[in-house]
Amino acid sequence: MSSEADTRANYIDPALRAASWQPSNLTREHYFTDGRKIAGGGRGRRCFVDYLLHKDNRYLAVVEAKKESEHPTKGLQQAIDYANKLRVRFVYSSNGKQTYEFDLETGKGNFIEFYPTPAELEKRYTVETTDLSQELRNIPFHLEGAMQSRYYQELAVHAATDAIGQGKSRILLTLATGTGKTFIAFQIVHKIFQARWNLDNPGSRRPRVLFLADRNILADQAINTFNPYEKDLIKINGEEVRKRNGVVPTNAHIFFAIYHAIAERENIDGYYKSYPKDFFDLVLIDECHRGAANEAGSWRAILDQFSSAVHLGLTATPKRADNVDTYEYFGQPAYVYSLKDGINDGFLTPYRVKRVRTNLDELVLTKDDVIVEGESGQDLYQVEDYDRKIIVDERTELVAKAILQNINPLEKTIVFCENQNHALTMRDMINKYKSIKDQYYCVRVTSDEGKVGRELLEKFQDNDKDIPNIITSSQMLTTGVDARNVRNVVLDRTIGSMVEFKQIVGRGTRVFDGKDYFTILDFRGATNNFYDEEWDGEPEAPEQGGTREPTSPLYTPKPIEDGDGPMLEPAEPRARLKVKLGKGRELKVIDIETRYIDENGKPLTIQEFVERLIQQLPGLFKSVDELRDIWSDPDLREQLLAKLVQAGFDEEQLSTLRRMFEADDCDIFDLLAFLAFEQPMATRKSRVEALRANNAFFGQYQQEKARQFLHFVLNRYEQSGVTELARERLPTLIELSGLGTTKDASMAFGGKPAQLLAAFKQLQHQLYHVS
């Protein structure tokens, strides 16, 4: 029987050669994603195309091969999906005998006799390609050592350099946090350097580039990325200008600055005004959503000064509201790569949500509560009022204890609080109840901490260090902080801005070895933003008649100079009401709901979660008897569990389902049998008791030690569940039972290890087949 490989070798390869496709113009079995991260260090299916056709550093088409016996367009839809990811216009699907061509731009397809030649296919692309665009495309990426670029990074760089080549002066790249925006910026600069592109006289000199960030830590991270050009770069700040007796540096090609440092200078004109208006050829604006396009913002004056330069904005979250319209300034993005894409491609880490509710989420003050400061202005306080309108340290204490109970003690965690004082109280409460003694286990990192806070943050970012382990903050860590091993993002803060919510979620998405997912622990309902239509989508244009009101009217944003550049820290609430709750109140967490995220980034409701599992089960087993046979064999059971993981249901999620159905005392087997076949669930205890009564089974083992060991295994199963029945657990069970070594245990079962293993398996068979 023919295979896809036969189709490629016997039909498609000769047909492509006949159409002048050389080996240099095609890539076979082109894998371009890593596969979504799944539990246990596994990966989902990687995206690949059978052939990727390209010319002049431009992807032109993908070819999908099918078996000769299959319909030629059987794999067309998947190929179209992959072509869209690769920004390819033409898709071919062939079983060798017939070849189908589909044009994504017109949405039409038809069978063809011959493949077009590279030149013919290139001519069909309607995108304007200038000589400069092509020259910039042809310059290779600067990659050192084992470094490799990802497909979306290549597409983003090409989109930007194409725009420069076409003479566009305002360019926007939108890529999710953690996908390497600074790496992309570096490759763009590298290409224009090699081409000696500039606005005055292209080819005559290297360009002068200004890289603008809003904080020192972001500028410093960028400088590290640009290290291959260290002789060409300099940072514009007070220290550098003072070294030059008040003269701004001009003897470089790449200039880094935080906008606040060059916008103001002791109430005199900013440093940037010391540069000629046409000094810079390219201005790169990192996190450009934070105000670059705002006419009232500090960045706008700098951009206006260098208006003749090309302005390239980089952001994960374009803004449409709050008087900042990123699109109005830059236009539509030249390239977009979303958080959803990054997670599904395996370049970012998936997440789960734990929504925590307490009995203080609504607070009605009583006569037993003591007003320590201020006076009450309302009868009922909601969860969003805490640490804005009302300060209740007992609630912060309850949240701190709940955080510690829901994280592994050495999992790096960021706690986002309402303001800097709230972050202080949270730090103190966590330190009150922590199990780790180190004095730096939990620290606050906010603008008030200054240099000390930045040093602690650097240690937190160091993946080889466990301490600090928990950081409490408010605004300082919402953007740009590259801490790859963050396992928990805690929200004890009301988030009204989708931009801010996306940035905060991005703190956990960076990939790290052994990190299968991260957890968002939400105490304020902030994760309801996941259900907003703006989540991970392109924002719609604002309605006519003005922009949206700011989302946090109780705050007065104020720029703070913390030695790390300005940022908008929430001002302290205008009306402070501090309350000490009466001793008669019982404070408790009343509900923790775990929600898992689907491939579109939406948390699944319990019903959706169950429905999704039920849809997967028929492909894994056809009857309850087949399931029973699989589950009673430890090796087949492990294979089934692995398939469930591939389908998106790991051990922890199945345990969550057991809790949902109040089946904690049951086996996962019973849960699966119930969901798939409505089979009544039995408890582990009842199953064990039924087997203990089977004298015939135990009577076949003559030695008392053998029978005692099997009863010990049943005890472990009854207490802890099916994980105790895995083959790999056998040596540990022997040791824990007091039977001695594996050799000693084998003697009790007839002298051979195979007889011991057979008894272990037979016990399980009996366990699941008893009536």
GUVO-499522 format. One line per 5 residues: number of its first residue (from 1); their letters; for each residue x, y, z of C-alpha. Coordinates in steps of 0.05 Angstrom, whole numbers, plus 5000, padded with zeros to 4 digits. Layout:
REM GUVO-499522
NUM) A) X:Y:Z; ... $
REM end
This chain:
REM GUVO-499522
1) MSSEA) 5000:5000:5000; 5027:5069:4981; 5043:5121:5034; 5050:5196:5037; 5125:5186:5030 $
6) DTRAN) 5113:5148:4965; 5069:5206:4939; 5125:5255:4955; 5180:5213:4923; 5143:5187:4862 $
11) YIDPA) 5099:5246:4843; 5108:5312:4879; 5185:5314:4877; 5188:5302:4802; 5131:5352:4789 $
16) LRAAS) 5166:5406:4829; 5232:5393:4793; 5195:5399:4727; 5170:5468:4749; 5242:5490:4764 $
21) WQPSN) 5238:5485:4840; 5310:5475:4863; 5330:5445:4930; 5349:5515:4953; 5277:5538:4940 $
26) LTREH) 5240:5486:4981; 5242:5457:5051; 5215:5387:5063; 5178:5370:5127; 5184:5440:5153 $
31) YFTDG) 5169:5441:5228; 5156:5512:5253; 5126:5506:5323; 5147:5469:5387; 5078:5440:5404 $
36) RKIAG) 5035:5464:5461; 5064:5448:5530; 5025:5394:5567; 5032:5361:5635; 5092:5318:5652 $
41) GGRGR) 5139:5355:5607; 5104:5332:5544; 5087:5370:5481; 5027:5371:5436; 5033:5360:5361 $
46) RCFVD) 5082:5406:5326; 5058:5444:5264; 5093:5424:5200; 5082:5426:5126; 5105:5372:5077 $
51) YLLHK) 5137:5425:5033; 5149:5499:5043; 5165:5535:4977; 5204:5599:4981; 5245:5648:4939 $
56) DNRYL) 5285:5710:4957; 5273:5699:5031; 5197:5700:5021; 5150:5642:5035; 5108:5630:4973 $
61) AVVEA) 5068:5565:4982; 5058:5502:5022; 5046:5433:4994; 5007:5379:5031; 5019:5307:5009 $
66) KKESE) 4967:5252:5016; 4968:5178:5002; 4952:5159:4930; 4890:5123:4956; 4863:5184:4992 $
71) HPTKG) 4824:5244:4966; 4874:5297:4942; 4844:5352:4986; 4836:5312:5049; 4889:5353:5087 $
76) LQQAI) 4871:5420:5054; 4840:5455:5115; 4898:5441:5160; 4946:5464:5106; 4906:5529:5099 $
81) DYANK) 4910:5540:5175; 4986:5531:5172; 4991:5576:5111; 4955:5631:5148; 5005:5624:5205 $
86) LRVRF) 5063:5628:5156; 5031:5686:5117; 5031:5644:5054; 4980:5658:5000; 4980:5592:4960 $
91) VYSSN) 4966:5521:4985; 4973:5457:4944; 4945:5390:4964; 4961:5328:4924; 4955:5253:4925 $
96) GKQTY) 5003:5249:4866; 4950:5235:4814; 4913:5301:4825; 4938:5368:4851; 4892:5422:4879 $
101) EFDLE) 4912:5495:4884; 4879:5542:4934; 4889:5618:4936; 4878:5646:5006; 4871:5717:4980 $
106) TGKGN) 4812:5702:4932; 4785:5643:4973; 4781:5601:4910; 4813:5536:4888; 4817:5489:4829 $
111) FIEFY) 4855:5428:4804; 4917:5443:4764; 4961:5401:4718; 5029:5434:4732; 5058:5472:4790 $
116) PTPAE) 5076:5545:4775; 5150:5561:4772; 5183:5602:4828; 5183:5664:4784; 5110:5655:4764 $
121) LEKRY) 5088:5645:4836; 5128:5705:4861; 5095:5750:4809; 5026:5732:4836; 5041:5766:4903 $
126) TVETT) 5010:5835:4902; 5053:5862:4959; 5097:5919:4936; 5170:5897:4939; 5222:5951:4931 $
131) DLSQE) 5296:5941:4919; 5309:5963:4991; 5256:5915:5019; 5289:5858:4982; 5359:5879:5003 $
136) LRNIP) 5338:5880:5076; 5303:5812:5069; 5366:5782:5040; 5410:5802:5099; 5415:5742:5145 $
141) FHLEG) 5394:5746:5218; 5451:5756:5268; 5450:5691:5307; 5504:5668:5355; 5519:5598:5379 $
146) AMQSR) 5458:5553:5380; 5410:5612:5376; 5353:5603:5326; 5298:5649:5304; 5224:5629:5307 $
151) YYQEL) 5178:5634:5248; 5137:5692:5276; 5200:5731:5293; 5223:5724:5221; 5155:5746:5196 $
156) AVHAA) 5154:5806:5243; 5224:5828:5223; 5207:5821:5149; 5142:5859:5158; 5179:5916:5190 $
161) TDAIG) 5237:5919:5140; 5187:5914:5082; 5151:5974:5111; 5217:6013:5117; 5234:5993:5046 $
166) QGKSR) 5166:6020:5023; 5180:6087:5056; 5130:6081:5113; 5147:6126:5171; 5102:6096:5226 $
171) ILLTL) 5104:6021:5239; 5072:5979:5294; 5090:5908:5315; 5042:5874:5364; 5070:5811:5397 $
176) ATGTG) 5050:5777:5462; 5094:5786:5524; 5151:5737:5525; 5156:5726:5450; 5221:5765:5441 $
181) KTFIA) 5203:5835:5419; 5273:5861:5436; 5305:5805:5396; 5261:5826:5337; 5281:5899:5346 $
186) FQIVH) 5354:5879:5347; 5348:5840:5282; 5314:5899:5248; 5371:5945:5270; 5422:5894:5249 $
191) KIFQA) 5393:5891:5179; 5390:5966:5169; 5461:5972:5196; 5487:5921:5146; 5450:5955:5089 $
196) RWNLD) 5476:6023:5113; 5405:6049:5107; 5391:6121:5129; 5343:6176:5112; 5395:6225:5084 $
201) NPGSR) 5434:6185:5033; 5422:6109:5036; 5487:6070:5032; 5530:6129:5055; 5531:6115:5129 $
206) RPRVL) 5501:6072:5183; 5435:6096:5213; 5428:6129:5280; 5376:6094:5323; 5342:6116:5387 $
211) FLADR) 5313:6061:5431; 5262:6090:5480; 5237:6052:5541; 5197:6076:5601; 5241:6044:5654 $
216) NILAD) 5315:6030:5666; 5304:5956:5674; 5273:5952:5604; 5328:5994:5573; 5382:5952:5607 $
221) QAINT) 5350:5887:5583; 5350:5916:5512; 5423:5937:5517; 5441:5865:5535; 5404:5840:5473 $
226) FNPYE) 5442:5891:5430; 5509:5869:5459; 5537:5848:5390; 5538:5922:5374; 5566:5944:5441 $
231) KDLIK) 5619:5989:5408; 5563:6027:5372; 5516:6039:5430; 5509:6088:5488; 5458:6105:5541 $
236) INGEE) 5432:6176:5546; 5425:6195:5620; 5447:6247:5670; 5511:6209:5687; 5532:6205:5614 $
241) VRKRN) 5517:6279:5601; 5554:6301:5665; 5616:6262:5642; 5613:6305:5579; 5606:6371:5616 $
246) GVVPT) 5533:6379:5600; 5538:6358:5527; 5494:6301:5502; 5530:6242:5470; 5530:6239:5394 $
251) NAHIF) 5588:6192:5380; 5548:6128:5373; 5497:6095:5327; 5449:6063:5377; 5424:6107:5434 $
256) FAIYH) 5384:6080:5492; 5343:6123:5538; 5285:6122:5586; 5239:6176:5562; 5234:6211:5629 $
261) AIAER) 5310:6217:5634; 5316:6255:5568; 5249:6292:5571; 5265:6336:5632; 5329:6366:5658 $
266) ENIDG) 5322:6410:5720; 5263:6447:5690; 5306:6466:5630; 5293:6439:5561; 5300:6364:5557 $
271) YYKSY) 5364:6330:5533; 5328:6309:5470; 5323:6382:5447; 5399:6384:5445; 5397:6337:5385 $
276) PKDFF) 5382:6363:5315; 5311:6345:5293; 5339:6301:5237; 5393:6268:5280; 5358:6200:5286 $
281) DLVLI) 5337:6156:5227; 5297:6106:5268; 5263:6112:5336; 5243:6046:5369; 5190:6054:5423 $
286) DECHR) 5186:5995:5471; 5119:5982:5505; 5091:6038:5462; 5020:6029:5489; 5043:6065:5553 $
291) GAANE) 5036:6133:5523; 5078:6143:5461; 5017:6164:5420; 4986:6208:5474; 4992:6281:5454 $
296) AGSWR) 4994:6299:5528; 5046:6246:5545; 5120:6255:5556; 5138:6211:5497; 5098:6252:5447 $
301) AILDQ) 5143:6313:5453; 5204:6269:5440; 5171:6237:5380; 5150:6305:5353; 5223:6329:5359 $
306) FSSAV) 5245:6271:5315; 5183:6269:5271; 5224:6259:5208; 5251:6192:5233; 5217:6126:5223 $
311) HLGLT) 5179:6109:5287; 5172:6035:5302; 5127:6017:5361; 5132:5951:5398; 5076:5928:5444 $
316) ATPKR) 5038:5868:5469; 4975:5909:5480; 4955:5965:5434; 4909:6016:5467; 4844:6044:5438 $
321) ADNVD) 4821:6084:5498; 4842:6127:5558; 4863:6183:5510; 4916:6138:5479; 4901:6109:5410 $
326) TYEYF) 4962:6070:5388; 4930:6055:5321; 4914:6127:5306; 4988:6144:5312; 5021:6082:5281 $
331) GQPAY) 4965:6054:5238; 4946:5980:5237; 5001:5932:5259; 5048:5907:5206; 5048:5841:5243 $
336) VYSLK) 5009:5810:5301; 5026:5749:5344; 4978:5737:5400; 4984:5704:5469; 4937:5649:5445 $
341) DGIND) 4983:5635:5385; 5044:5634:5430; 5014:5583:5478; 4985:5538:5424; 5052:5539:5386 $
346) GFLTP) 5089:5520:5450; 5131:5583:5454; 5093:5608:5516; 5069:5571:5578; 4995:5554:5587 $
351) YRVKR) 4959:5575:5650; 4902:5554:5695; 4859:5598:5740; 4843:5588:5813; 4786:5635:5832 $
356) VRTNL) 4787:5643:5907; 4727:5671:5945; 4725:5690:6018; 4668:5707:6065; 4695:5779:6066 $
361) DELVL) 4683:5790:5991; 4622:5829:6015; 4630:5866:6081; 4575:5899:6122; 4604:5934:6183 $
366) TKDDV) 4573:5918:6250; 4576:5951:6318; 4630:5901:6338; 4677:5927:6284; 4724:5983:6305 $
371) IVEGE) 4737:6042:6260; 4811:6058:6270; 4814:6115:6221; 4766:6156:6178; 4691:6146:6175 $
376) SGQDL) 4646:6098:6137; 4611:6127:6077; 4570:6066:6056; 4535:6006:6086; 4563:5951:6040 $
381) YQVED) 4634:5943:6017; 4650:5899:5956; 4714:5862:5940; 4737:5918:5894; 4733:5969:5952 $
386) YDRKI) 4788:5937:5994; 4852:5978:5998; 4818:6033:5958; 4760:6056:6001; 4770:6012:6061 $
391) IVDER) 4831:5979:6092; 4820:5915:6131; 4885:5881:6151; 4848:5818:6172; 4827:5807:6100 $
396) TELVA) 4898:5815:6075; 4919:5765:6129; 4867:5715:6104; 4890:5724:6032; 4963:5715:6052 $
401) KAILQ) 4948:5649:6087; 4907:5626:6026; 4965:5643:5979; 5013:5601:6020; 4964:5543:6023 $
406) NINPL) 4955:5543:5947; 5028:5547:5923; 5088:5503:5930; 5134:5538:5981; 5191:5545:5930 $
411) EKTIV) 5150:5565:5869; 5167:5635:5847; 5106:5679:5857; 5087:5752:5842; 5030:5781:5883 $
416) FCENQ) 4997:5843:5851; 4967:5889:5904; 4924:5951:5899; 4979:6000:5919; 5046:6004:5953 $
421) NHALT) 5019:6004:6025; 4976:5943:6009; 5039:5909:5981; 5074:5924:6048; 5018:5893:6089 $
426) MRDMI) 5015:5833:6043; 5090:5822:6050; 5086:5826:6126; 5027:5777:6129; 5061:5726:6084 $
431) NKYKS) 5123:5730:6126; 5080:5719:6188; 5055:5651:6162; 5111:5627:6116; 5145:5560:6128 $
436) IKDQY) 5212:5581:6098; 5256:5617:6149; 5298:5659:6101; 5288:5734:6115; 5285:5749:6041 $
441) YCVRV) 5234:5695:6025; 5180:5747:6012; 5198:5819:5995; 5163:5880:5968; 5186:5908:5902 $
446) TSDEG) 5154:5975:5886; 5180:6043:5865; 5189:6064:5938; 5241:6010:5948; 5288:6043:5899 $
451) KVGRE) 5356:6010:5888; 5344:5957:5942; 5281:5935:5907; 5316:5930:5840; 5371:5888:5869 $
456) LLEKF) 5320:5841:5900; 5283:5837:5834; 5348:5818:5798; 5357:5760:5847; 5284:5739:5837 $
461) QDNDK) 5296:5738:5762; 5357:5693:5771; 5331:5624:5755; 5388:5592:5795; 5365:5626:5859 $
466) DIPNI) 5305:5606:5902; 5306:5670:5944; 5270:5717:5940; 5213:5670:5926; 5151:5714:5932 $
471) ITSSQ) 5148:5787:5910; 5092:5834:5928; 5082:5894:5882; 5030:5940:5853; 5049:5972:5786 $
476) MLTTG) 5123:5962:5779; 5123:5891:5752; 5065:5895:5703; 5109:5902:5642; 5175:5880:5615 $
481) VDARN) 5204:5841:5674; 5235:5778:5647; 5228:5726:5702; 5221:5660:5665; 5208:5614:5724 $
486) VRNVV) 5147:5649:5753; 5097:5594:5771; 5043:5635:5805; 5013:5703:5789; 4968:5726:5847 $
491) LDRTI) 4915:5780:5835; 4892:5815:5898; 4876:5877:5859; 4818:5901:5817; 4840:5907:5744 $
496) GSMVE) 4794:5949:5700; 4842:5957:5641; 4849:5901:5591; 4918:5927:5572; 4941:5920:5644 $
501) FKQIV) 4908:5852:5652; 4945:5825:5590; 5011:5852:5616; 5001:5820:5684; 4982:5752:5655 $
506) GRGTR) 5045:5758:5613; 5088:5755:5675; 5078:5680:5679; 5079:5659:5605; 5154:5654:5594 $
511) VFDGK) 5178:5583:5581; 5224:5548:5630; 5247:5476:5635; 5199:5435:5677; 5146:5489:5677 $
516) DYFTI) 5085:5458:5645; 5037:5513:5665; 5030:5571:5713; 4973:5587:5760; 4934:5652:5765 $
521) LDFRG) 4908:5657:5836; 4851:5708:5833; 4821:5739:5896; 4784:5797:5863; 4748:5768:5802 $
526) ATNNF) 4799:5801:5756; 4801:5738:5713; 4731:5755:5688; 4771:5794:5637; 4784:5728:5602 $
531) YDEEW) 4710:5728:5582; 4715:5799:5552; 4712:5800:5476; 4775:5843:5477; 4816:5788:5509 $
536) DGEPE) 4872:5768:5462; 4837:5799:5403; 4846:5862:5363; 4811:5920:5398; 4755:5953:5360 $
541) APEQG) 4757:6027:5344; 4725:6070:5398; 4654:6094:5387; 4644:6163:5359; 4638:6218:5410 $
546) GTREP) 4700:6209:5452; 4742:6159:5489; 4725:6115:5547; 4730:6142:5617; 4791:6120:5657 $
551) TSPLY) 4777:6054:5691; 4801:6073:5761; 4769:6140:5779; 4791:6134:5852; 4864:6139:5832 $
556) TPKPI) 4903:6200:5812; 4961:6175:5770; 5026:6209:5788; 5094:6200:5757; 5145:6174:5807 $
561) EDGDG) 5219:6176:5797; 5245:6114:5831; 5313:6109:5800; 5282:6061:5751; 5247:6112:5709 $
566) PMLEP) 5177:6140:5718; 5116:6096:5724; 5044:6107:5743; 5037:6083:5814; 4967:6086:5843 $
571) AEPRA) 4960:6144:5890; 4936:6127:5959; 4859:6130:5966; 4833:6199:5979; 4784:6175:6032 $
576) RLKVK) 4818:6127:6081; 4775:6083:6124; 4813:6034:6166; 4774:5981:6204; 4791:5927:6254 $
581) LGKGR) 4740:5872:6251; 4704:5848:6313; 4730:5785:6346; 4665:5748:6335; 4675:5744:6259 $
586) ELKVI) 4697:5678:6229; 4743:5693:6170; 4750:5638:6119; 4759:5619:6046; 4692:5593:6023 $
591) DIETR) 4708:5569:5953; 4767:5554:5908; 4746:5540:5836; 4799:5514:5788; 4787:5532:5716 $
596) YIDEN) 4828:5504:5659; 4839:5543:5595; 4818:5521:5526; 4858:5533:5462; 4825:5601:5453 $
601) GKPLT) 4847:5626:5521; 4779:5622:5554; 4771:5589:5623; 4725:5529:5617; 4663:5525:5661 $
606) IQEFV) 4653:5459:5698; 4601:5438:5648; 4645:5455:5588; 4704:5419:5620; 4663:5355:5631 $
611) ERLIQ) 4632:5359:5561; 4701:5365:5530; 4726:5303:5567; 4664:5262:5548; 4676:5280:5475 $
616) QLPGL) 4747:5252:5479; 4730:5186:5514; 4699:5146:5455; 4766:5149:5419; 4802:5117:5478 $
621) FKSVD) 4757:5058:5495; 4692:5030:5467; 4659:4997:5527; 4663:4994:5602; 4692:4924:5596 $
626) ELRDI) 4748:4949:5551; 4761:5005:5600; 4763:4956:5658; 4813:4911:5621; 4857:4971:5605 $
631) WSDPD) 4854:4999:5676; 4869:4934:5711; 4936:4927:5674; 4987:4977:5701; 5023:4984:5634 $
636) LREQL) 4959:4994:5593; 4933:5042:5646; 4995:5086:5639; 4985:5087:5564; 4913:5109:5573 $
641) LAKLV) 4933:5163:5623; 4985:5188:5573; 4931:5192:5519; 4886:5232:5567; 4944:5280:5579 $
646) QAGFD) 4952:5288:5504; 4878:5304:5500; 4887:5358:5553; 4869:5321:5617; 4926:5309:5665 $
651) EEQLS) 4924:5276:5733; 4910:5340:5770; 4852:5358:5724; 4822:5288:5733; 4828:5297:5809 $
656) TLRRM) 4792:5364:5802; 4736:5327:5764; 4731:5277:5821; 4720:5334:5870; 4668:5364:5824 $
661) FEADD) 4628:5298:5826; 4642:5288:5901; 4680:5226:5883; 4745:5237:5922; 4737:5167:5953 $
666) CDIFD) 4730:5136:5884; 4780:5114:5832; 4791:5153:5768; 4767:5089:5734; 4699:5099:5766 $
671) LLAFL) 4697:5172:5743; 4713:5153:5671; 4663:5096:5671; 4609:5142:5699; 4622:5198:5649 $
676) AFEQP) 4627:5152:5589; 4575:5098:5605; 4536:5125:5666; 4564:5066:5706; 4551:5074:5781 $
681) MATRK) 4613:5095:5820; 4643:5050:5873; 4689:5074:5929; 4760:5048:5935; 4741:5022:6004 $
686) SRVEA) 4684:4980:5978; 4727:4952:5922; 4782:4933:5971; 4733:4901:6020; 4703:4859:5964 $
691) LRANN) 4772:4834:5944; 4794:4819:6016; 4734:4771:6021; 4761:4732:5961; 4794:4675:5999 $
696) AFFGQ) 4807:4636:5935; 4851:4692:5908; 4894:4700:5971; 4894:4625:5984; 4937:4611:5922 $
701) YQQEK) 4996:4644:5957; 5025:4596:6008; 5072:4643:6044; 5042:4689:6096; 5092:4743:6076 $
706) ARQFL) 5062:4743:6005; 4991:4751:6030; 5012:4806:6079; 5046:4844:6023; 4984:4841:5978 $
711) HFVLN) 4941:4866:6036; 4992:4922:6047; 4985:4943:5974; 4910:4944:5981; 4916:4989:6043 $
716) RYEQS) 4960:5038:6004; 4911:5038:5946; 4852:5051:5992; 4887:5109:6025; 4922:5143:5966 $
721) GVTEL) 4890:5118:5902; 4911:5085:5837; 4980:5119:5834; 5002:5066:5885; 4989:5012:5834 $
726) ARERL) 5038:5036:5781; 5093:4987:5762; 5147:5037:5782; 5118:5039:5853; 5132:4965:5865 $
731) PTLIE) 5203:4972:5894; 5180:5028:5941; 5120:4987:5964; 5165:4928:5980; 5210:4973:6021 $
736) LSGLG) 5153:5007:6058; 5120:4940:6074; 5181:4916:6111; 5189:4856:6065; 5262:4874:6051 $
741) TTKDA) 5293:4877:5983; 5261:4860:5916; 5299:4794:5919; 5269:4779:5988; 5199:4796:5963 $
746) SMAFG) 5209:4750:5902; 5225:4692:5949; 5157:4701:5982; 5124:4692:5914; 5162:4631:5890 $
751) GKPAQ) 5233:4657:5880; 5228:4695:5814; 5217:4770:5802; 5168:4753:5746; 5124:4715:5796 $
756) LLAAF) 5123:4776:5841; 5104:4822:5783; 5050:4773:5761; 5019:4773:5830; 5021:4849:5831 $
761) KQLQH) 4984:4851:5765; 4935:4796:5784; 4917:4834:5847; 4897:4893:5804; 4858:4850:5756 $
766) QLYHV) 4818:4821:5814; 4809:4891:5844; 4774:4919:5783; 4736:4855:5764; 4703:4840:5831 $
771) S) 4628:4850:5829 $
REM end
